[in-house]
Amino acid sequence: MSDSGLSLPPNDTDAEEYVLSVLINQARDDATALDIVAMLKADDFYLLRNGAIYKAIMDVWQSNRYCDSRLVERQMIENGAGSMGDVPDYLLDLSTRFTLAHVAPGHAKTIADAAIRRRVIRAAQDAVKVAYDIEQPISVVQGVASDAMIGACVAHEDNHNVTACEVTDELTMMLEGGLKPGLLTGFRDIDSHLRNGLERGQYWILAGRPAMGKSALALRIARNIASGKSTPDKEPGVVLYITLEMSDKDNQVRLISEGMGLAINDVYNLHRGHELWPKYLQVKDRVRRLPIVYNERAKTIPGIWSAYKRCMMDMGRCDAIFLDRVGLVWHNGDLAGNSNETMTYVSASLLDMSKDVPIVAVSQLNRQVEQRNNKEPMLSDLRMSGSLEQDATAVMMLYREHYYNAEADENAAVAFWRKLRQGPPGKVELFFKSELTAFYDMEWYEKEQK
């Protein structure tokens, strides 16, 4: 051990042996065993031999209520744990030790804490290597450091069980005060299909082919939430907007363009002294106060989680996450939009994250739409449709006939609810102003015509 005390990674092999000795002599459904299993994974053990024994115990429990040293030894051989050496004697020694089961969970926590410390150390070392590589852009260095640390710290999931009694009591309290709706889209006809809107546990997919306006609709819904137009209490909601396809300025210009009723290119041509400058200042002040937090660089699941935690820290809350778009998220060097395996991981991770905060993810449809006579989108048109379709709470798909047929109404748009756990699927007609890249309720259009 050096003066710094950092030559050996954090570990407690005595605690590892204590936990294993208890598990070998416990039934799989024993309360102590269940507490330990909820805290530990095989790779949390510092000694590889101990990790292999723990995995073998878990495997034995899959087919037997009890395990003993002989069953564990046999299972390790099946698992290909390598040369057994003195493992049989070691297992026998563990199984014959006098240990107090009720203190084992405390030792398990010691093991889990040491494992997290080792992961943090490895993550820091990886970040240091990238930081020393002067060929890497600073944005990459920051991203690797952030993702590595978040990934190390959230490696252990919270295992929090609640009883039916607790859930029912919570539901009763909600009903007594009148069930409050979640976040709505702010579009009358779209919201008419929803029972309770967007709330914790909800993971929505908003999909469409390129140029259908899916990013524009996502941004408009985010603005409605941030302005309080579609929140239950009509108070502004804090929105984290992960914008991987466009810049934060592009999104703000869209909001200003819509607020002014001025084409996006014309907004970029404004300047001090322009006749519309006073109107710009008025709309700009309204838009800049929206509690929307943009992030252009959260390109991984740990990065998105980090951005969410930072939003919570800076803003005190986060009512919804918008991700534009899910196919641009990376994992293990692959884009989600290019790999079934990566999309499965990303989608499942977003579903899990939605337990903390509702998520709306923009997704692109695959090219097979273009091969059909009827171009109206279907669930099977989702890129890597299996995982997205399975995981999502709701799937809404945008369609504009004018994109394919120049003679069709250029202002006509349809939002199809292709999957909706809150109610039956259906479709909603929307009004699309192409010069503003903005969507409106048909109710708005009807009023404008009067």
Beta strands, then each sheet from edge to edge (+ up, - down):
strand 1: 203-208
strand 2: 239-243
strand 3: 292-295
strand 4: 320-324
strand 5: 330-331
strand 6: 334-335
strand 7: 359-364
strand 8: 394-399
strand 9: 412-420
strand 10: 426-433
strand 11: 438-441
sheet 1: 3+ 2+ 4+ 7+ 1+ 8+ 9- 10+ 11-
sheet 2: 5+ 6-
end
